[in-house]
């Protein structure tokens, strides 16, 4: 009897089926898979699942508790919304990338050991990169390569930290690292904050997300940074450094948003800002703060998805994404305007919207911990969020100067997805107790006090007054703002030379020694079962390349081009990972 079905595995297996489906059957599959995963989450009970031993180490594929469940709930809900939004897309490879991305994010959420987490972490990096590459433009390809390089670097740091941590503790089970401050502690923390987009390691996000496909950007906005928040809550609660990194992050995002003319790049900077609240909450480390980080991640995934869907609808219907090229669209896209504004009110923490009942929990936790400077920084950032996302972007995109375009509303599936997200943004704001009941710790917080409502509305109304008083100074300009991505843009050539010359040649030499000397020695001197286990891993890993090439060739029949070959390679890698875990788990 099967007592637990991993929702991540549902998506990973679902991705393997997609190339065989066309038309209506594929659209049905795009809905069946996320709904099945949602049902799996809804029927879960807390406990440990999929435990096995490998080379003397206890590994655990599935650890289910309240923290894992709150992230699993929102990931699967967003998967349903995002795939409804994508139903009109006829590019099978994009759907495969989305499935692999969602499935790997869920693998991280339920990982009970560091190696399972690493597998999900790496699949997530490659699958999400494909959603950038799939735009098939020169700028997207370049941004995708930079994105991939950053995340591969983070993966290497994570692997190094995991090995050192395992050697130090004797265990590879995933959990709090503790205040060790050693090399393993530092390497893993850096890997996590790279994915959380903590400045100055944030530019991969604002560089790549605006270049992704319209539907791909919606998925990107939901998973990578929030899986980082999840693992930070698990491993680094109460880390003082994160308090200040998060507060600076919240301000950093809104400051850069001032300079932006690209609507999706502006929204991407507000991902950086909003994730800053979550990072600060992890650093504070109290039960209220951790609840605040988890609940704000939940709300953020939905309202940020809604904002990216609204901006994506405009791009889909007009082909334009610069604020200086838009305006007057409210005449022919009124539903899009209304749905976008619900997301804008949610991110701005208006009463009766989701951000009001989650963001304020982090700020209240900072106040309860007597951190006046942090409260001030987060409050200023909140004002800046409304200024740019709730006022500047919709004013210049939908109202303002008429650009002369008269696009119709986007396809019905896009409006349906936006409507689902909008309903959730309002539902969470009106009935916060439902979300609070999912959180890992008991909640003793009441957002709808007279003081909190008055304080929030005063801040928002004064921000709106300032916007309209200084409107003539806020016009977007046709400029390009450089972030810390300038450094790796300039250094990419040197990096590729080092990777392709000395490192590649060193790897070839080591591989030759390993194949000819080490394996022969192990055959004579090592424990027979250990050699057998290592040979299983070696055989599967060596088969990844062959499997990937074959899947890539098959994918060319679905869609021509290098990008489709990349999707096939991802499928091959997933097949190899599944085969590895089945082999280890069963024997």
Secondary structure as a PSIPRED ss2 file (coil, helix, strand):
# PSIPRED VFORMAT (PSIPRED V4.0)

   1 X C   1.000  0.000  0.000
   2 X C   1.000  0.000  0.000
   3 X C   1.000  0.000  0.000
   4 X C   1.000  0.000  0.000
   5 X C   1.000  0.000  0.000
   6 X C   1.000  0.000  0.000
   7 X H   0.000  1.000  0.000
   8 X H   0.000  1.000  0.000
   9 X H   0.000  1.000  0.000
  10 X H   0.000  1.000  0.000
  11 X H   0.000  1.000  0.000
  12 X H   0.000  1.000  0.000
  13 X H   0.000  1.000  0.000
  14 X H   0.000  1.000  0.000
  15 X H   0.000  1.000  0.000
  16 X H   0.000  1.000  0.000
  17 X H   0.000  1.000  0.000
  18 X H   0.000  1.000  0.000
  19 X C   1.000  0.000  0.000
  20 X C   1.000  0.000  0.000
  21 X C   1.000  0.000  0.000
  22 X C   1.000  0.000  0.000
  23 X H   0.000  1.000  0.000
  24 X H   0.000  1.000  0.000
  25 X H   0.000  1.000  0.000
  26 X H   0.000  1.000  0.000
  27 X H   0.000  1.000  0.000
  28 X H   0.000  1.000  0.000
  29 X H   0.000  1.000  0.000
  30 X H   0.000  1.000  0.000
  31 X H   0.000  1.000  0.000
  32 X H   0.000  1.000  0.000
  33 X H   0.000  1.000  0.000
  34 X H   0.000  1.000  0.000
  35 X H   0.000  1.000  0.000
  36 X H   0.000  1.000  0.000
  37 X H   0.000  1.000  0.000
  38 X H   0.000  1.000  0.000
  39 X H   0.000  1.000  0.000
  40 X H   0.000  1.000  0.000
  41 X H   0.000  1.000  0.000
  42 X H   0.000  1.000  0.000
  43 X C   1.000  0.000  0.000
  44 X C   1.000  0.000  0.000
  45 X C   1.000  0.000  0.000
  46 X C   1.000  0.000  0.000
  47 X E   0.000  0.000  1.000
  48 X E   0.000  0.000  1.000
  49 X E   0.000  0.000  1.000
  50 X E   0.000  0.000  1.000
  51 X E   0.000  0.000  1.000
  52 X E   0.000  0.000  1.000
  53 X E   0.000  0.000  1.000
  54 X E   0.000  0.000  1.000
  55 X C   1.000  0.000  0.000
  56 X C   1.000  0.000  0.000
  57 X E   0.000  0.000  1.000
  58 X E   0.000  0.000  1.000
  59 X E   0.000  0.000  1.000
  60 X E   0.000  0.000  1.000
  61 X E   0.000  0.000  1.000
  62 X E   0.000  0.000  1.000
  63 X E   0.000  0.000  1.000
  64 X E   0.000  0.000  1.000
  65 X C   1.000  0.000  0.000
  66 X H   0.000  1.000  0.000
  67 X H   0.000  1.000  0.000
  68 X H   0.000  1.000  0.000
  69 X H   0.000  1.000  0.000
  70 X H   0.000  1.000  0.000
  71 X H   0.000  1.000  0.000
  72 X H   0.000  1.000  0.000
  73 X H   0.000  1.000  0.000
  74 X H   0.000  1.000  0.000
  75 X H   0.000  1.000  0.000
  76 X H   0.000  1.000  0.000
  77 X H   0.000  1.000  0.000
  78 X H   0.000  1.000  0.000
  79 X H   0.000  1.000  0.000
  80 X H   0.000  1.000  0.000
  81 X H   0.000  1.000  0.000
  82 X H   0.000  1.000  0.000
  83 X H   0.000  1.000  0.000
  84 X H   0.000  1.000  0.000
  85 X H   0.000  1.000  0.000
  86 X C   1.000  0.000  0.000
  87 X C   1.000  0.000  0.000
  88 X C   1.000  0.000  0.000
  89 X C   1.000  0.000  0.000
  90 X C   1.000  0.000  0.000
  91 X C   1.000  0.000  0.000
  92 X H   0.000  1.000  0.000
  93 X H   0.000  1.000  0.000
  94 X H   0.000  1.000  0.000
  95 X H   0.000  1.000  0.000
  96 X H   0.000  1.000  0.000
  97 X H   0.000  1.000  0.000
  98 X H   0.000  1.000  0.000
  99 X H   0.000  1.000  0.000
 100 X H   0.000  1.000  0.000
 101 X H   0.000  1.000  0.000
 102 X H   0.000  1.000  0.000
 103 X H   0.000  1.000  0.000
 104 X H   0.000  1.000  0.000
 105 X H   0.000  1.000  0.000
 106 X H   0.000  1.000  0.000
 107 X H   0.000  1.000  0.000
 108 X H   0.000  1.000  0.000
 109 X H   0.000  1.000  0.000
 110 X H   0.000  1.000  0.000
 111 X C   1.000  0.000  0.000
 112 X C   1.000  0.000  0.000
 113 X E   0.000  0.000  1.000
 114 X H   0.000  1.000  0.000
 115 X H   0.000  1.000  0.000
 116 X H   0.000  1.000  0.000
 117 X H   0.000  1.000  0.000
 118 X H   0.000  1.000  0.000
 119 X H   0.000  1.000  0.000
 120 X H   0.000  1.000  0.000
 121 X H   0.000  1.000  0.000
 122 X H   0.000  1.000  0.000
 123 X H   0.000  1.000  0.000
 124 X H   0.000  1.000  0.000
 125 X H   0.000  1.000  0.000
 126 X H   0.000  1.000  0.000
 127 X H   0.000  1.000  0.000
 128 X H   0.000  1.000  0.000
 129 X H   0.000  1.000  0.000
 130 X H   0.000  1.000  0.000
 131 X H   0.000  1.000  0.000
 132 X H   0.000  1.000  0.000
 133 X H   0.000  1.000  0.000
 134 X C   1.000  0.000  0.000
 135 X C   1.000  0.000  0.000
 136 X C   1.000  0.000  0.000
 137 X C   1.000  0.000  0.000
 138 X H   0.000  1.000  0.000
 139 X H   0.000  1.000  0.000
 140 X H   0.000  1.000  0.000
 141 X H   0.000  1.000  0.000
 142 X H   0.000  1.000  0.000
 143 X H   0.000  1.000  0.000
 144 X H   0.000  1.000  0.000
 145 X H   0.000  1.000  0.000
 146 X H   0.000  1.000  0.000
 147 X H   0.000  1.000  0.000
 148 X H   0.000  1.000  0.000
 149 X H   0.000  1.000  0.000
 150 X H   0.000  1.000  0.000
 151 X H   0.000  1.000  0.000
 152 X H   0.000  1.000  0.000
 153 X H   0.000  1.000  0.000
 154 X H   0.000  1.000  0.000
 155 X H   0.000  1.000  0.000
 156 X H   0.000  1.000  0.000
 157 X H   0.000  1.000  0.000
 158 X H   0.000  1.000  0.000
 159 X H   0.000  1.000  0.000
 160 X H   0.000  1.000  0.000
 161 X H   0.000  1.000  0.000
 162 X H   0.000  1.000  0.000
 163 X H   0.000  1.000  0.000
 164 X H   0.000  1.000  0.000
 165 X H   0.000  1.000  0.000
 166 X H   0.000  1.000  0.000
 167 X H   0.000  1.000  0.000
 168 X H   0.000  1.000  0.000
 169 X H   0.000  1.000  0.000
 170 X C   1.000  0.000  0.000
 171 X C   1.000  0.000  0.000
 172 X C   1.000  0.000  0.000
 173 X E   0.000  0.000  1.000
 174 X C   1.000  0.000  0.000
 175 X C   1.000  0.000  0.000
 176 X C   1.000  0.000  0.000
 177 X C   1.000  0.000  0.000
 178 X C   1.000  0.000  0.000
 179 X C   1.000  0.000  0.000
 180 X C   1.000  0.000  0.000
 181 X C   1.000  0.000  0.000
 182 X C   1.000  0.000  0.000
 183 X H   0.000  1.000  0.000
 184 X H   0.000  1.000  0.000
 185 X H   0.000  1.000  0.000
 186 X H   0.000  1.000  0.000
 187 X H   0.000  1.000  0.000
 188 X H   0.000  1.000  0.000
 189 X H   0.000  1.000  0.000
 190 X H   0.000  1.000  0.000
 191 X H   0.000  1.000  0.000
 192 X H   0.000  1.000  0.000
 193 X H   0.000  1.000  0.000
 194 X H   0.000  1.000  0.000
 195 X H   0.000  1.000  0.000
 196 X C   1.000  0.000  0.000
 197 X C   1.000  0.000  0.000
 198 X C   1.000  0.000  0.000
 199 X C   1.000  0.000  0.000
 200 X C   1.000  0.000  0.000
 201 X C   1.000  0.000  0.000
 202 X C   1.000  0.000  0.000
 203 X H   0.000  1.000  0.000
 204 X H   0.000  1.000  0.000
 205 X H   0.000  1.000  0.000
 206 X H   0.000  1.000  0.000
 207 X H   0.000  1.000  0.000
 208 X H   0.000  1.000  0.000
 209 X H   0.000  1.000  0.000
 210 X H   0.000  1.000  0.000
 211 X H   0.000  1.000  0.000
 212 X C   1.000  0.000  0.000
 213 X C   1.000  0.000  0.000
 214 X H   0.000  1.000  0.000
 215 X H   0.000  1.000  0.000
 216 X H   0.000  1.000  0.000
 217 X H   0.000  1.000  0.000
 218 X H   0.000  1.000  0.000
 219 X H   0.000  1.000  0.000
 220 X H   0.000  1.000  0.000
 221 X C   1.000  0.000  0.000
 222 X C   1.000  0.000  0.000
 223 X C   1.000  0.000  0.000
 224 X H   0.000  1.000  0.000
 225 X H   0.000  1.000  0.000
 226 X H   0.000  1.000  0.000
 227 X H   0.000  1.000  0.000
 228 X H   0.000  1.000  0.000
 229 X H   0.000  1.000  0.000
 230 X H   0.000  1.000  0.000
 231 X H   0.000  1.000  0.000
 232 X H   0.000  1.000  0.000
 233 X H   0.000  1.000  0.000
 234 X H   0.000  1.000  0.000
 235 X H   0.000  1.000  0.000
 236 X C   1.000  0.000  0.000
 237 X C   1.000  0.000  0.000
 238 X C   1.000  0.000  0.000
 239 X C   1.000  0.000  0.000
 240 X H   0.000  1.000  0.000
 241 X H   0.000  1.000  0.000
 242 X H   0.000  1.000  0.000
 243 X H   0.000  1.000  0.000
 244 X H   0.000  1.000  0.000
 245 X H   0.000  1.000  0.000
 246 X H   0.000  1.000  0.000
 247 X H   0.000  1.000  0.000
 248 X H   0.000  1.000  0.000
 249 X H   0.000  1.000  0.000
 250 X H   0.000  1.000  0.000
 251 X H   0.000  1.000  0.000
 252 X H   0.000  1.000  0.000
 253 X H   0.000  1.000  0.000
 254 X H   0.000  1.000  0.000
 255 X H   0.000  1.000  0.000
 256 X H   0.000  1.000  0.000
 257 X H   0.000  1.000  0.000
 258 X H   0.000  1.000  0.000
 259 X C   1.000  0.000  0.000
 260 X C   1.000  0.000  0.000
 261 X C   1.000  0.000  0.000
 262 X E   0.000  0.000  1.000
 263 X H   0.000  1.000  0.000
 264 X H   0.000  1.000  0.000
 265 X H   0.000  1.000  0.000
 266 X H   0.000  1.000  0.000
 267 X H   0.000  1.000  0.000
 268 X H   0.000  1.000  0.000
 269 X H   0.000  1.000  0.000
 270 X H   0.000  1.000  0.000
 271 X H   0.000  1.000  0.000
 272 X H   0.000  1.000  0.000
 273 X H   0.000  1.000  0.000
 274 X H   0.000  1.000  0.000
 275 X H   0.000  1.000  0.000
 276 X H   0.000  1.000  0.000
 277 X H   0.000  1.000  0.000
 278 X H   0.000  1.000  0.000
 279 X H   0.000  1.000  0.000
 280 X H   0.000  1.000  0.000
 281 X H   0.000  1.000  0.000
 282 X H   0.000  1.000  0.000
 283 X H   0.000  1.000  0.000
 284 X H   0.000  1.000  0.000
 285 X C   1.000  0.000  0.000
 286 X C   1.000  0.000  0.000
 287 X H   0.000  1.000  0.000
 288 X H   0.000  1.000  0.000
 289 X H   0.000  1.000  0.000
 290 X H   0.000  1.000  0.000
 291 X H   0.000  1.000  0.000
 292 X H   0.000  1.000  0.000
 293 X H   0.000  1.000  0.000
 294 X H   0.000  1.000  0.000
 295 X H   0.000  1.000  0.000
 296 X H   0.000  1.000  0.000
 297 X H   0.000  1.000  0.000
 298 X H   0.000  1.000  0.000
 299 X H   0.000  1.000  0.000
 300 X H   0.000  1.000  0.000
 301 X H   0.000  1.000  0.000
 302 X H   0.000  1.000  0.000
 303 X H   0.000  1.000  0.000
 304 X H   0.000  1.000  0.000
 305 X H   0.000  1.000  0.000
 306 X H   0.000  1.000  0.000
 307 X H   0.000  1.000  0.000
 308 X H   0.000  1.000  0.000
 309 X H   0.000  1.000  0.000
 310 X H   0.000  1.000  0.000
 311 X H   0.000  1.000  0.000
 312 X H   0.000  1.000  0.000
 313 X H   0.000  1.000  0.000
 314 X H   0.000  1.000  0.000
 315 X H   0.000  1.000  0.000
 316 X H   0.000  1.000  0.000
 317 X H   0.000  1.000  0.000
 318 X H   0.000  1.000  0.000
 319 X C   1.000  0.000  0.000
 320 X C   1.000  0.000  0.000
 321 X C   1.000  0.000  0.000
 322 X E   0.000  0.000  1.000
 323 X H   0.000  1.000  0.000
 324 X H   0.000  1.000  0.000
 325 X H   0.000  1.000  0.000
 326 X C   1.000  0.000  0.000
 327 X C   1.000  0.000  0.000
 328 X C   1.000  0.000  0.000
 329 X H   0.000  1.000  0.000
 330 X H   0.000  1.000  0.000
 331 X H   0.000  1.000  0.000
 332 X C   1.000  0.000  0.000
 333 X C   1.000  0.000  0.000
 334 X H   0.000  1.000  0.000
 335 X H   0.000  1.000  0.000
 336 X H   0.000  1.000  0.000
 337 X H   0.000  1.000  0.000
 338 X H   0.000  1.000  0.000
 339 X H   0.000  1.000  0.000
 340 X H   0.000  1.000  0.000
 341 X H   0.000  1.000  0.000
 342 X H   0.000  1.000  0.000
 343 X H   0.000  1.000  0.000
 344 X H   0.000  1.000  0.000
 345 X H   0.000  1.000  0.000
 346 X H   0.000  1.000  0.000
 347 X H   0.000  1.000  0.000
 348 X C   1.000  0.000  0.000
 349 X C   1.000  0.000  0.000
 350 X C   1.000  0.000  0.000
 351 X C   1.000  0.000  0.000
 352 X C   1.000  0.000  0.000
 353 X C   1.000  0.000  0.000
 354 X H   0.000  1.000  0.000
 355 X H   0.000  1.000  0.000
 356 X H   0.000  1.000  0.000
 357 X H   0.000  1.000  0.000
 358 X H   0.000  1.000  0.000
 359 X H   0.000  1.000  0.000
 360 X H   0.000  1.000  0.000
 361 X H   0.000  1.000  0.000
 362 X H   0.000  1.000  0.000
 363 X H   0.000  1.000  0.000
 364 X H   0.000  1.000  0.000
 365 X H   0.000  1.000  0.000
 366 X H   0.000  1.000  0.000
 367 X H   0.000  1.000  0.000
 368 X H   0.000  1.000  0.000
 369 X C   1.000  0.000  0.000
 370 X C   1.000  0.000  0.000
 371 X C   1.000  0.000  0.000
 372 X H   0.000  1.000  0.000
 373 X H   0.000  1.000  0.000
 374 X H   0.000  1.000  0.000
 375 X H   0.000  1.000  0.000
 376 X H   0.000  1.000  0.000
 377 X H   0.000  1.000  0.000
 378 X H   0.000  1.000  0.000
 379 X H   0.000  1.000  0.000
 380 X H   0.000  1.000  0.000
 381 X H   0.000  1.000  0.000
 382 X H   0.000  1.000  0.000
 383 X H   0.000  1.000  0.000
 384 X H   0.000  1.000  0.000
 385 X H   0.000  1.000  0.000
 386 X H   0.000  1.000  0.000
 387 X H   0.000  1.000  0.000
 388 X H   0.000  1.000  0.000
 389 X H   0.000  1.000  0.000
 390 X H   0.000  1.000  0.000
 391 X H   0.000  1.000  0.000
 392 X H   0.000  1.000  0.000
 393 X H   0.000  1.000  0.000
 394 X H   0.000  1.000  0.000
 395 X H   0.000  1.000  0.000
 396 X H   0.000  1.000  0.000
 397 X H   0.000  1.000  0.000
 398 X H   0.000  1.000  0.000
 399 X C   1.000  0.000  0.000
 400 X C   1.000  0.000  0.000
 401 X C   1.000  0.000  0.000
 402 X C   1.000  0.000  0.000
 403 X C   1.000  0.000  0.000
 404 X C   1.000  0.000  0.000
 405 X C   1.000  0.000  0.000
 406 X C   1.000  0.000  0.000
 407 X C   1.000  0.000  0.000
 408 X C   1.000  0.000  0.000
 409 X C   1.000  0.000  0.000
 410 X C   1.000  0.000  0.000
 411 X C   1.000  0.000  0.000
 412 X H   0.000  1.000  0.000
 413 X H   0.000  1.000  0.000
 414 X H   0.000  1.000  0.000
 415 X H   0.000  1.000  0.000
 416 X H   0.000  1.000  0.000
 417 X H   0.000  1.000  0.000
 418 X H   0.000  1.000  0.000
 419 X H   0.000  1.000  0.000
 420 X H   0.000  1.000  0.000
 421 X H   0.000  1.000  0.000
 422 X H   0.000  1.000  0.000
 423 X H   0.000  1.000  0.000
 424 X H   0.000  1.000  0.000
 425 X H   0.000  1.000  0.000
 426 X H   0.000  1.000  0.000
 427 X H   0.000  1.000  0.000
 428 X H   0.000  1.000  0.000
 429 X H   0.000  1.000  0.000
 430 X H   0.000  1.000  0.000
 431 X C   1.000  0.000  0.000
 432 X H   0.000  1.000  0.000
 433 X H   0.000  1.000  0.000
 434 X H   0.000  1.000  0.000
 435 X H   0.000  1.000  0.000
 436 X H   0.000  1.000  0.000
 437 X C   1.000  0.000  0.000
 438 X C   1.000  0.000  0.000
 439 X C   1.000  0.000  0.000
 440 X C   1.000  0.000  0.000
 441 X C   1.000  0.000  0.000
 442 X C   1.000  0.000  0.000
 443 X C   1.000  0.000  0.000
 444 X C   1.000  0.000  0.000
 445 X C   1.000  0.000  0.000
 446 X C   1.000  0.000  0.000
 447 X C   1.000  0.000  0.000
 448 X C   1.000  0.000  0.000
 449 X C   1.000  0.000  0.000
 450 X H   0.000  1.000  0.000
 451 X H   0.000  1.000  0.000
 452 X H   0.000  1.000  0.000
 453 X H   0.000  1.000  0.000
 454 X H   0.000  1.000  0.000
 455 X H   0.000  1.000  0.000
 456 X H   0.000  1.000  0.000
 457 X H   0.000  1.000  0.000
 458 X H   0.000  1.000  0.000
 459 X H   0.000  1.000  0.000
 460 X H   0.000  1.000  0.000
 461 X H   0.000  1.000  0.000
 462 X H   0.000  1.000  0.000
 463 X H   0.000  1.000  0.000
 464 X H   0.000  1.000  0.000
 465 X H   0.000  1.000  0.000
 466 X H   0.000  1.000  0.000
 467 X H   0.000  1.000  0.000
 468 X H   0.000  1.000  0.000
 469 X H   0.000  1.000  0.000
 470 X C   1.000  0.000  0.000
 471 X H   0.000  1.000  0.000
 472 X H   0.000  1.000  0.000
 473 X H   0.000  1.000  0.000
 474 X C   1.000  0.000  0.000
 475 X C   1.000  0.000  0.000
 476 X C   1.000  0.000  0.000
 477 X C   1.000  0.000  0.000
 478 X C   1.000  0.000  0.000
 479 X C   1.000  0.000  0.000
 480 X C   1.000  0.000  0.000
 481 X C   1.000  0.000  0.000
 482 X C   1.000  0.000  0.000
 483 X C   1.000  0.000  0.000
 484 X C   1.000  0.000  0.000
 485 X H   0.000  1.000  0.000
 486 X H   0.000  1.000  0.000
 487 X H   0.000  1.000  0.000
 488 X H   0.000  1.000  0.000
 489 X H   0.000  1.000  0.000
 490 X H   0.000  1.000  0.000
 491 X H   0.000  1.000  0.000
 492 X H   0.000  1.000  0.000
 493 X H   0.000  1.000  0.000
 494 X H   0.000  1.000  0.000
 495 X H   0.000  1.000  0.000
 496 X H   0.000  1.000  0.000
 497 X H   0.000  1.000  0.000
 498 X H   0.000  1.000  0.000
 499 X H   0.000  1.000  0.000
 500 X H   0.000  1.000  0.000
 501 X H   0.000  1.000  0.000
 502 X H   0.000  1.000  0.000
 503 X H   0.000  1.000  0.000
 504 X H   0.000  1.000  0.000
 505 X H   0.000  1.000  0.000
 506 X H   0.000  1.000  0.000
 507 X H   0.000  1.000  0.000
 508 X H   0.000  1.000  0.000
 509 X H   0.000  1.000  0.000
 510 X H   0.000  1.000  0.000
 511 X H   0.000  1.000  0.000
 512 X H   0.000  1.000  0.000
 513 X H   0.000  1.000  0.000
 514 X H   0.000  1.000  0.000
 515 X H   0.000  1.000  0.000
 516 X H   0.000  1.000  0.000
 517 X H   0.000  1.000  0.000
 518 X H   0.000  1.000  0.000
 519 X H   0.000  1.000  0.000
 520 X H   0.000  1.000  0.000
 521 X H   0.000  1.000  0.000
 522 X H   0.000  1.000  0.000
 523 X H   0.000  1.000  0.000
 524 X H   0.000  1.000  0.000
 525 X H   0.000  1.000  0.000
 526 X C   1.000  0.000  0.000
 527 X C   1.000  0.000  0.000
 528 X H   0.000  1.000  0.000
 529 X H   0.000  1.000  0.000
 530 X H   0.000  1.000  0.000
 531 X H   0.000  1.000  0.000
 532 X H   0.000  1.000  0.000
 533 X H   0.000  1.000  0.000
 534 X H   0.000  1.000  0.000
 535 X H   0.000  1.000  0.000
 536 X H   0.000  1.000  0.000
 537 X H   0.000  1.000  0.000
 538 X H   0.000  1.000  0.000
 539 X H   0.000  1.000  0.000
 540 X H   0.000  1.000  0.000
 541 X H   0.000  1.000  0.000
 542 X H   0.000  1.000  0.000
 543 X H   0.000  1.000  0.000
 544 X H   0.000  1.000  0.000
 545 X H   0.000  1.000  0.000
 546 X H   0.000  1.000  0.000
 547 X H   0.000  1.000  0.000
 548 X H   0.000  1.000  0.000
 549 X H   0.000  1.000  0.000
 550 X H   0.000  1.000  0.000
 551 X H   0.000  1.000  0.000
 552 X H   0.000  1.000  0.000
 553 X H   0.000  1.000  0.000
 554 X H   0.000  1.000  0.000
 555 X H   0.000  1.000  0.000
 556 X C   1.000  0.000  0.000
 557 X C   1.000  0.000  0.000
 558 X C   1.000  0.000  0.000
 559 X C   1.000  0.000  0.000
 560 X C   1.000  0.000  0.000
 561 X C   1.000  0.000  0.000
 562 X H   0.000  1.000  0.000
 563 X H   0.000  1.000  0.000
 564 X H   0.000  1.000  0.000
 565 X H   0.000  1.000  0.000
 566 X H   0.000  1.000  0.000
 567 X H   0.000  1.000  0.000
 568 X H   0.000  1.000  0.000
 569 X H   0.000  1.000  0.000
 570 X H   0.000  1.000  0.000
 571 X H   0.000  1.000  0.000
 572 X H   0.000  1.000  0.000
 573 X H   0.000  1.000  0.000
 574 X H   0.000  1.000  0.000
 575 X H   0.000  1.000  0.000
 576 X H   0.000  1.000  0.000
 577 X H   0.000  1.000  0.000
 578 X H   0.000  1.000  0.000
 579 X H   0.000  1.000  0.000
 580 X H   0.000  1.000  0.000
 581 X H   0.000  1.000  0.000
 582 X H   0.000  1.000  0.000
 583 X H   0.000  1.000  0.000
 584 X H   0.000  1.000  0.000
 585 X H   0.000  1.000  0.000
 586 X H   0.000  1.000  0.000
 587 X C   1.000  0.000  0.000
